[in-house]
């Protein structure tokens, strides 16, 4: 990736000789290999790792104050990093960047409000199910290969539909105008923004999910269309409408999954209502138990009509078969809309399936790279923390692309775990003249790891040369 050269030109050493590019390397390697807090990096991880030996540096390089100060030097180079990565990925993997996947996630903080006015940490819809914590929203653009093109940190109360217009402009400023296809989930674009995308020069093409209300509006027209097979187990209907193409897709696997989930909820709710009906309760207790049942099975609740007596602790319930029939008809179905002229249902469906790549990116950021929770208190360092996690994910995604070509079937995390089996040890050998011979050696890789090294076309460095201490001077004899 040549990130070492990139940062060496920009993070120049301090007057005291601190190599800030090496401090950043430590932070990114830590986030990739064994993510945790900067305090853990300073107190435990660095001295137990082999980085000091590999970098020919002392442990002062991972001083806690240097780690924090390094955060303060990074954000001004964010756009330059994006441009550098795009150029490198073009060279390495011949990536075209003509299809872009856009989505949002959130990450929470262990911080105590109130926070300063204008701070991005705000309460909002939490995808981490931590509504008790303030958060920020992260908007991310990746390629179908999972390579991140850009990201932005937004206020935690930002609505999804308010983000797209600014991001489209940002990508255009960074990389120029081009014919790009944006693939997004429902809830992100508004009708106004989609119209702007259609009217732009050249037109910005899109394929987006559509709220279920639109399916109700177009249902009668779609009934007249015939199904086409997109791939085994997936069939679609195409409906041109007002300069757009609507794609109704039905997945047999998704039908089975959603139907099983709905049956399980409905079975539980029906049994629970039957159980509540036999209890001797006060009216207030009855309402509380019904409310708890509703929160436990909200989708099944919509299929049952419940009537509670106005004054007594009595209620009746029955299955709404008309709603059930409507829900069954829509299970496993998606309505997509696009301004692409492409009429091949296979290509359109495959475009939408590529949204899995951005979901996988969020999974890796929150799982393997442990971006959450964030304990920083200063907003600039919070953004720098996310930037370091982004750099670590870039390495993670690059390794993933190399593995697909050279060692398919392996994941980046499994490969890093295999390399973790190589240890570096210090062997101290005393000499007859009172000196000490120090041999720093890494353990020889096992057969399976040697095979992996060959597949990835990697060669381990030579063992470090031995070091010998000077002989100790004999203490002076008192006269």
Backbone torsions as a table, in degrees:
resi	resn	phi	psi	omega
1	UNK	NA	-15.6	-180.0
2	UNK	58.0	27.5	177.4
3	UNK	-69.4	-25.7	177.5
4	UNK	-63.4	-42.8	177.7
5	UNK	-67.1	-41.3	-179.4
6	UNK	-57.1	-49.5	-175.7
7	UNK	-77.1	-30.2	178.9
8	UNK	-61.2	-32.0	179.3
9	UNK	-76.0	-24.2	-172.2
10	UNK	-106.3	-37.2	178.5
11	UNK	-99.0	82.6	-177.3
12	UNK	-75.5	154.9	-178.8
13	UNK	-62.1	151.7	176.5
14	UNK	-77.1	173.3	179.4
15	UNK	-63.6	-25.7	177.9
16	UNK	-86.8	0.8	176.5
17	UNK	92.8	9.5	179.1
18	UNK	-69.9	123.7	178.5
19	UNK	-86.2	96.2	-176.4
20	UNK	-67.0	-28.9	176.8
21	UNK	-65.5	-34.4	177.8
22	UNK	-73.9	-34.4	175.4
23	UNK	-62.4	-42.9	177.5
24	UNK	-63.4	-40.0	177.8
25	UNK	-58.2	-42.3	178.7
26	UNK	-62.6	-45.1	-179.2
27	UNK	-61.7	-43.5	-178.4
28	UNK	-71.0	-42.0	178.2
29	UNK	-61.6	-40.9	178.1
30	UNK	-62.6	-43.7	179.8
31	UNK	-65.4	-33.0	-179.2
32	UNK	-78.5	-41.1	-169.6
33	UNK	-94.3	-41.1	-174.3
34	UNK	-152.0	66.9	-169.2
35	UNK	-63.2	145.0	178.4
36	UNK	-176.8	-160.8	-178.0
37	UNK	-79.3	158.5	176.4
38	UNK	-63.9	-30.7	178.5
39	UNK	-64.4	-41.3	176.7
40	UNK	-65.2	-39.0	176.3
41	UNK	-58.8	-45.4	-177.1
42	UNK	-69.8	-44.5	-171.4
43	UNK	-85.5	-27.6	-172.0
44	UNK	-127.9	-57.0	-161.8
45	UNK	-66.8	-45.7	-172.3
46	UNK	-63.3	-44.6	-177.3
47	UNK	-71.6	-20.8	178.0
48	UNK	-89.9	-12.4	179.5
49	UNK	-91.2	174.5	179.3
50	UNK	-95.8	7.4	-174.5
51	UNK	-61.4	-40.4	-178.6
52	UNK	-59.2	-42.4	178.2
53	UNK	-67.6	-43.9	-177.6
54	UNK	-66.7	-31.8	-178.6
55	UNK	-95.0	-3.0	-177.1
56	UNK	54.2	46.0	-178.1
57	UNK	-125.2	163.3	177.1
58	UNK	-98.1	173.0	-174.3
59	UNK	-69.3	-15.0	178.0
60	UNK	-63.4	-19.5	-179.2
61	UNK	-64.5	-27.3	179.9
62	UNK	-101.0	25.4	176.0
63	UNK	-59.1	139.8	-173.7
64	UNK	-58.4	-37.0	-179.7
65	UNK	-68.6	-35.6	177.2
66	UNK	-68.8	-37.5	178.5
67	UNK	-61.4	-45.3	179.9
68	UNK	-69.4	-40.6	-178.9
69	UNK	-65.5	-32.2	177.5
70	UNK	-62.4	-37.1	176.8
71	UNK	-55.5	-35.2	-175.0
72	UNK	-74.5	-7.7	-174.6
73	UNK	-106.8	5.5	-166.0
74	UNK	-100.7	-41.0	-164.3
75	UNK	-63.2	-26.9	-178.8
76	UNK	-65.7	-16.3	-177.8
77	UNK	-102.7	12.1	-174.3
78	UNK	-61.2	-48.1	-179.2
79	UNK	-64.2	-38.4	178.9
80	UNK	-64.6	-35.7	176.7
81	UNK	-63.9	-44.5	178.6
82	UNK	-56.0	-47.7	-178.7
83	UNK	-63.6	-41.6	179.8
84	UNK	-62.8	-44.2	-178.2
85	UNK	-64.7	-41.9	179.5
86	UNK	-60.4	-43.7	179.2
87	UNK	-63.2	-42.6	-178.9
88	UNK	-66.6	-42.1	-179.3
89	UNK	-67.4	-31.6	174.0
90	UNK	-62.3	-44.1	-178.6
91	UNK	-68.5	-41.1	-173.2
92	UNK	-78.8	-42.1	-170.7
93	UNK	-123.4	3.8	179.7
94	UNK	55.9	44.2	-178.8
95	UNK	-77.7	138.3	-174.5
96	UNK	-96.2	-25.9	-179.1
97	UNK	59.9	30.4	177.7
98	UNK	-93.7	-12.7	173.2
99	UNK	-119.9	123.0	-177.3
100	UNK	-121.4	135.1	179.9
101	UNK	-106.6	129.1	-174.0
102	UNK	-124.5	130.6	177.1
103	UNK	-157.5	172.5	-178.0
104	UNK	-130.5	153.4	171.7
105	UNK	-143.6	179.1	178.8
106	UNK	-134.5	156.9	174.7
107	UNK	-140.9	141.2	-168.6
108	UNK	-103.2	170.9	-175.1
109	UNK	-129.9	146.3	169.3
110	UNK	-92.1	78.4	-177.6
111	UNK	-137.7	153.6	-177.1
112	UNK	-104.1	112.0	171.8
113	UNK	-65.7	163.0	6.1
114	UNK	-79.8	153.1	-179.2
115	UNK	-112.2	161.1	-178.5
116	UNK	-57.8	149.7	178.2
117	UNK	-63.1	135.5	-177.6
118	UNK	90.1	-7.9	177.8
119	UNK	-66.1	140.0	-177.3
120	UNK	-75.1	-16.1	178.2
121	UNK	-74.8	111.3	-177.3
122	UNK	-142.4	157.4	172.1
123	UNK	-74.3	141.4	179.1
124	UNK	-168.3	-171.9	179.0
125	UNK	-65.5	117.1	-174.6
126	UNK	-97.8	117.8	174.3
127	UNK	-76.8	-10.7	177.0
128	UNK	-94.4	3.1	-177.9
129	UNK	59.1	38.7	176.3
130	UNK	-123.6	65.3	-179.2
131	UNK	-67.9	-11.2	178.7
132	UNK	-81.9	-7.4	-176.7
133	UNK	-114.7	148.3	170.5
134	UNK	-70.9	160.8	-174.4
135	UNK	-151.6	170.2	164.3
136	UNK	-122.0	158.5	176.5
137	UNK	-103.2	137.0	178.5
138	UNK	-115.4	119.9	174.7
139	UNK	-98.2	132.0	-172.7
140	UNK	-134.7	138.0	173.4
141	UNK	-116.7	126.3	177.6
142	UNK	-130.7	163.7	174.0
143	UNK	-87.3	166.9	175.8
144	UNK	-58.6	-21.5	177.3
145	UNK	-80.5	-4.5	-178.8
146	UNK	89.1	9.3	-179.6
147	UNK	-85.6	122.3	-176.2
148	UNK	-75.9	134.1	-178.7
149	UNK	-96.7	-36.8	-179.1
150	UNK	-168.9	162.4	174.3
151	UNK	-149.4	165.2	176.0
152	UNK	-147.5	143.5	177.4
153	UNK	-99.4	125.4	-175.6
154	UNK	-121.0	164.6	178.8
155	UNK	-60.1	147.2	-174.7
156	UNK	-65.5	-19.0	178.8
157	UNK	-100.0	15.8	-179.9
158	UNK	-71.4	131.9	176.0
159	UNK	-80.2	144.8	-178.3
160	UNK	-54.4	-43.2	-174.0
161	UNK	-70.5	-10.7	-178.7
162	UNK	-93.4	4.7	-171.4
163	UNK	-103.5	-26.5	-166.0
164	UNK	-67.7	-44.0	-175.0
165	UNK	-56.9	-47.3	-179.6
166	UNK	-64.8	-36.9	-178.2
167	UNK	-70.8	-37.5	175.6
168	UNK	-59.3	-44.4	179.4
169	UNK	-65.5	-38.0	-178.8
170	UNK	-65.5	-43.9	179.2
171	UNK	-64.6	-38.2	179.4
172	UNK	-66.4	-40.4	177.4
173	UNK	-66.0	-39.3	-175.2
174	UNK	-73.8	-41.5	-170.5
175	UNK	-121.5	2.0	177.9
176	UNK	84.0	169.9	178.6
177	UNK	-75.4	139.8	178.7
178	UNK	-163.4	163.8	176.0
179	UNK	-81.7	103.2	-179.9
180	UNK	-119.2	149.8	175.7
181	UNK	-107.9	118.9	178.6
182	UNK	-97.8	126.1	178.7
183	UNK	-112.3	123.8	-174.1
184	UNK	-140.7	158.9	175.0
185	UNK	-85.5	166.6	179.2
186	UNK	-66.0	153.5	178.9
187	UNK	94.7	-15.2	-179.0
188	UNK	-88.5	-53.6	-179.0
189	UNK	-86.2	145.6	171.1
190	UNK	-97.6	166.1	178.0
191	UNK	-60.6	-37.5	-179.4
192	UNK	-64.3	-43.2	-179.6
193	UNK	-69.4	-38.7	177.4
194	UNK	-62.1	-38.0	177.2
195	UNK	-64.7	-41.2	177.0
196	UNK	-62.3	-37.5	178.5
197	UNK	-65.4	-39.3	178.9
198	UNK	-68.9	-33.4	-175.4
199	UNK	-87.1	-9.5	-176.5
200	UNK	-69.2	164.2	-178.8
201	UNK	-126.2	111.1	-5.0
202	UNK	-70.6	159.2	-179.0
203	UNK	-59.0	137.1	175.4
204	UNK	-86.1	120.4	-175.4
205	UNK	-89.3	149.7	-175.9
206	UNK	-147.1	156.6	169.7
207	UNK	-139.5	115.7	-172.3
208	UNK	-131.8	152.6	170.3
209	UNK	-71.4	158.6	-174.2
210	UNK	-127.2	136.3	176.5
211	UNK	-56.9	153.1	-175.2
212	UNK	-66.1	-21.6	177.2
213	UNK	-61.6	-32.7	178.2
214	UNK	-68.0	-33.9	177.7
215	UNK	-63.6	-38.7	177.4
216	UNK	-61.9	-40.1	-177.7
217	UNK	-66.8	-35.9	-174.4
218	UNK	-101.7	4.5	-171.4
219	UNK	-60.0	-43.4	-177.7
220	UNK	-64.7	-40.0	178.5
221	UNK	-67.4	-36.1	-179.4
222	UNK	-70.3	-26.9	-179.9
223	UNK	-62.3	-27.1	-178.3
224	UNK	-81.6	-11.7	-177.8
225	UNK	-89.4	152.1	-179.7
226	UNK	-95.1	152.8	178.7
227	UNK	-76.5	143.2	172.0
228	UNK	-122.8	144.7	-179.1
229	UNK	-83.8	121.6	176.3
230	UNK	-86.3	-37.7	174.5
231	UNK	-167.4	169.0	-179.0
232	UNK	-56.2	124.9	179.4
233	UNK	89.0	-3.3	-179.8
234	UNK	-130.9	125.4	176.7
235	UNK	-128.1	151.8	-175.1
236	UNK	-135.9	157.7	169.2
237	UNK	-121.7	140.8	-179.4
238	UNK	-112.4	132.5	-179.0
239	UNK	-134.8	103.5	173.1
240	UNK	-69.0	134.6	-177.1
241	UNK	-157.4	118.1	173.9
242	UNK	54.5	47.3	176.8
243	UNK	77.4	3.6	177.2
244	UNK	-121.3	168.2	176.4
245	UNK	-120.5	121.1	176.1
246	UNK	-95.1	137.2	-177.1
247	UNK	-123.2	112.4	174.2
248	UNK	-95.3	117.6	-176.9
249	UNK	-114.8	140.4	176.8
250	UNK	-128.6	122.9	179.9
251	UNK	-107.6	125.4	-179.4
252	UNK	-62.7	-39.9	178.6
253	UNK	-64.3	-41.4	-179.4
254	UNK	-68.8	-35.9	176.0
255	UNK	-58.7	-48.2	-178.8
256	UNK	-62.3	-40.9	-178.5
257	UNK	-67.6	-50.3	-177.8
258	UNK	-66.0	-35.3	179.8
259	UNK	-67.7	-40.5	178.4
260	UNK	-65.2	-40.4	178.4
261	UNK	-64.3	-43.3	-179.2
262	UNK	-65.8	-42.1	179.0
263	UNK	-63.5	-39.4	-179.2
264	UNK	-65.2	-44.2	177.6
265	UNK	-63.6	-44.2	-176.5
266	UNK	-66.8	-39.5	178.4
267	UNK	-63.2	-43.7	179.2
268	UNK	-64.0	-45.5	-176.6
269	UNK	-65.1	-42.0	-179.4
270	UNK	-62.0	-43.2	179.0
271	UNK	-66.0	-37.4	-179.4
272	UNK	-68.0	-41.9	177.7
273	UNK	-63.4	-38.4	177.5
274	UNK	-63.6	-38.3	179.0
275	UNK	-68.0	-43.8	-179.8
276	UNK	-63.2	-36.3	-178.1
277	UNK	-63.3	-23.2	-179.2
278	UNK	-89.9	-6.9	-175.9
279	UNK	-83.4	149.9	173.2
280	UNK	-93.9	101.3	-172.2
281	UNK	-128.1	155.1	166.5
282	UNK	-78.3	161.4	-175.2
283	UNK	-60.7	-40.2	179.9
284	UNK	-64.3	-40.8	177.8
285	UNK	-64.6	-39.1	178.3
286	UNK	-60.8	-46.3	-178.6
287	UNK	-63.6	-37.8	179.4
288	UNK	-66.1	-41.2	179.7
289	UNK	-68.6	-37.1	176.3
290	UNK	-65.6	-40.0	178.3
291	UNK	-64.0	-39.1	177.7
292	UNK	-65.7	-39.6	178.3
293	UNK	-64.9	-38.3	179.3
294	UNK	-64.4	-43.1	179.9
295	UNK	-68.3	-26.9	179.9
296	UNK	-77.5	-33.1	-177.9
297	UNK	-135.9	68.8	-173.7
298	UNK	-66.0	-37.4	-178.3
299	UNK	-69.5	-40.5	178.8
300	UNK	-68.6	-32.0	-179.6
301	UNK	-58.5	-35.9	-179.0
302	UNK	-66.4	-17.6	-177.1
303	UNK	-93.7	-2.5	-177.0
304	UNK	-120.2	133.6	175.9
305	UNK	-95.1	121.9	-176.9
306	UNK	-120.6	131.0	177.2
307	UNK	-121.6	126.1	-180.0
308	UNK	-109.2	134.0	178.7
309	UNK	-61.2	146.7	-175.3
310	UNK	-67.5	-33.9	-174.3
311	UNK	-120.5	-24.2	-176.3
312	UNK	-101.9	165.3	177.0
313	UNK	-88.7	56.2	-179.7
314	UNK	-127.0	148.2	177.0
315	UNK	-151.4	158.7	175.9
316	UNK	-128.9	155.0	-178.8
317	UNK	-147.4	149.7	177.3
318	UNK	-153.1	155.7	-179.7
319	UNK	-79.6	129.7	175.9
320	UNK	-87.3	96.8	-173.1
321	UNK	-68.6	-29.9	178.2
322	UNK	-65.1	-44.1	177.5
323	UNK	-65.4	-40.4	179.8
324	UNK	-61.2	-41.5	179.3
325	UNK	-63.9	-39.7	179.4
326	UNK	-67.2	-41.7	178.9
327	UNK	-65.0	-42.8	179.1
328	UNK	-59.2	-38.8	-177.8
329	UNK	-67.4	-25.8	-176.0
330	UNK	-101.2	-4.6	-178.3
331	UNK	-64.6	132.3	178.6
332	UNK	76.7	12.6	-178.6
333	UNK	-113.4	143.2	178.1
334	UNK	-128.9	142.5	173.2
335	UNK	-111.4	119.4	178.8
336	UNK	-110.6	156.8	175.1
337	UNK	-136.3	146.8	-176.0
338	UNK	-152.1	155.9	169.9
339	UNK	-106.9	14.6	174.7
340	UNK	-70.0	145.5	175.9
341	UNK	-83.9	-6.4	-179.9
342	UNK	-62.4	127.4	-179.2
343	UNK	-108.5	-1.5	-179.1
344	UNK	-76.0	113.8	-176.9
345	UNK	-63.9	-28.4	179.4
346	UNK	-63.2	-47.6	-179.1
347	UNK	-64.9	-42.5	-178.6
348	UNK	-63.3	-43.4	179.6
349	UNK	-66.6	-41.2	179.8
350	UNK	-65.6	-35.5	175.0
351	UNK	-57.0	-47.6	-175.9
352	UNK	-68.7	-36.4	178.6
353	UNK	-62.2	-23.0	-178.2
354	UNK	-68.3	-11.8	174.4
355	UNK	-59.3	-18.7	176.2
356	UNK	-58.6	-29.3	-177.7
357	UNK	-64.4	-41.7	-179.6
358	UNK	-73.7	-33.3	175.0
359	UNK	-65.3	-37.3	177.1
360	UNK	-66.0	-36.4	177.5
361	UNK	-61.7	-45.4	178.4
362	UNK	-63.7	-38.4	179.1
363	UNK	-62.3	-41.8	179.8
364	UNK	-69.3	-39.7	179.1
365	UNK	-62.2	-40.4	-176.6
366	UNK	-87.5	-24.1	-178.2
367	UNK	-97.4	-81.3	-176.5
368	UNK	-58.4	-37.9	-174.1
369	UNK	-100.6	-3.1	170.9
370	UNK	45.7	56.8	180.0
371	UNK	-68.3	-21.0	-177.2
372	UNK	-117.3	159.2	-15.2
373	UNK	-74.2	163.6	-179.0
374	UNK	-107.1	130.8	-176.8
375	UNK	-105.3	-4.8	179.1
376	UNK	-62.3	148.7	-179.0
377	UNK	-104.9	-29.2	-179.3
378	UNK	-86.7	135.4	-175.5
379	UNK	-62.1	-38.9	-179.7
380	UNK	-63.4	-37.7	179.5
381	UNK	-75.0	-28.3	173.3
382	UNK	-61.8	-47.2	179.5
383	UNK	-66.1	-35.0	177.5
384	UNK	-67.2	-37.2	176.2
385	UNK	-59.6	-44.8	178.5
386	UNK	-66.5	-36.1	178.0
387	UNK	-63.6	-41.6	177.6
388	UNK	-64.3	-40.7	176.1
389	UNK	-63.4	-36.6	176.4
390	UNK	-62.5	-44.6	177.8
391	UNK	-61.3	-41.6	178.1
392	UNK	-63.8	-39.0	177.8
393	UNK	-66.2	-34.7	176.8
394	UNK	-59.4	-42.6	176.4
395	UNK	-65.9	-41.3	178.7
396	UNK	-59.8	-47.2	-178.6
397	UNK	-68.3	-37.6	178.5
398	UNK	-64.1	-43.2	176.3
399	UNK	-61.2	-39.8	178.1
400	UNK	-60.8	-41.0	178.4
401	UNK	-66.2	-39.5	177.5
402	UNK	-64.8	-38.6	-179.8
403	UNK	-66.0	-37.8	179.0
404	UNK	-59.9	-36.2	-178.2
405	UNK	-83.7	-37.4	-170.3
406	UNK	-106.6	-29.7	-178.6
407	UNK	-144.4	65.7	-177.0
408	UNK	-59.8	145.3	-178.6
409	UNK	102.2	-19.4	178.8
410	UNK	-97.7	145.4	176.4
411	UNK	-101.8	157.6	177.4
412	UNK	-55.6	-41.5	-178.3
413	UNK	-65.2	-40.7	179.7
414	UNK	-65.0	-36.7	179.0
415	UNK	-68.0	-43.9	178.7
416	UNK	-62.3	-36.7	177.3
417	UNK	-65.6	-37.9	178.2
418	UNK	-65.4	-42.4	178.3
419	UNK	-67.3	-24.1	177.2
420	UNK	-64.6	-15.3	177.6
421	UNK	-72.9	-15.5	177.3
422	UNK	-84.0	120.6	-177.9
423	UNK	-109.9	152.1	173.7
424	UNK	-113.9	129.4	-175.8
425	UNK	-128.5	155.7	174.9
426	UNK	-107.9	126.0	177.5
427	UNK	-108.0	119.8	-178.9
428	UNK	-102.9	120.4	-178.8
429	UNK	-121.6	115.8	177.5
430	UNK	-73.5	145.5	178.1
431	UNK	-104.6	167.0	-176.2
432	UNK	-69.9	-20.9	-179.0
433	UNK	-95.9	17.5	174.7
434	UNK	88.8	-0.9	177.3
435	UNK	-90.0	179.6	-178.3
436	UNK	-134.9	131.8	177.7
437	UNK	-96.1	125.5	-179.0
438	UNK	-110.4	119.2	177.3
439	UNK	-112.5	112.1	174.2
440	UNK	-94.6	118.6	-173.3
441	UNK	-136.1	140.6	169.4
442	UNK	-95.2	147.9	-178.3
443	UNK	-69.6	146.1	-179.8
444	UNK	-67.5	131.0	-179.8
445	UNK	-66.0	148.4	178.1
446	UNK	-73.1	171.9	-174.7
447	UNK	-58.8	-42.9	-178.5
448	UNK	-63.3	-39.7	179.7
449	UNK	-71.3	-35.4	175.4
450	UNK	-61.7	-38.7	177.2
451	UNK	-64.0	-41.1	178.8
452	UNK	-65.3	-41.7	177.6
453	UNK	-59.1	-42.1	179.0
454	UNK	-64.7	-41.7	179.7
455	UNK	-61.8	-40.6	-177.7
456	UNK	-86.1	0.2	179.0
457	UNK	58.5	44.7	179.0
458	UNK	-112.2	146.4	178.9
459	UNK	-127.7	127.7	177.5
460	UNK	-69.2	147.6	179.9
461	UNK	-69.6	166.1	176.3
462	UNK	-64.8	151.1	175.0
463	UNK	-60.4	140.6	-179.6
464	UNK	-60.3	149.5	178.9
465	UNK	-69.0	153.4	178.6
466	UNK	-69.7	154.8	176.5
467	UNK	-122.7	146.4	178.5
468	UNK	-131.6	136.2	-179.2
469	UNK	-81.7	153.3	175.4
470	UNK	-69.6	152.8	179.8
471	UNK	-67.5	142.0	-178.5
472	UNK	-74.3	137.1	178.3
473	UNK	-74.1	131.6	-178.8
474	UNK	-66.0	139.4	-179.5
475	UNK	-62.4	146.3	-178.8
476	UNK	-65.9	142.1	179.4
477	UNK	-89.8	124.7	-179.6
478	UNK	-66.1	141.4	179.8
479	UNK	-89.9	NA	NA
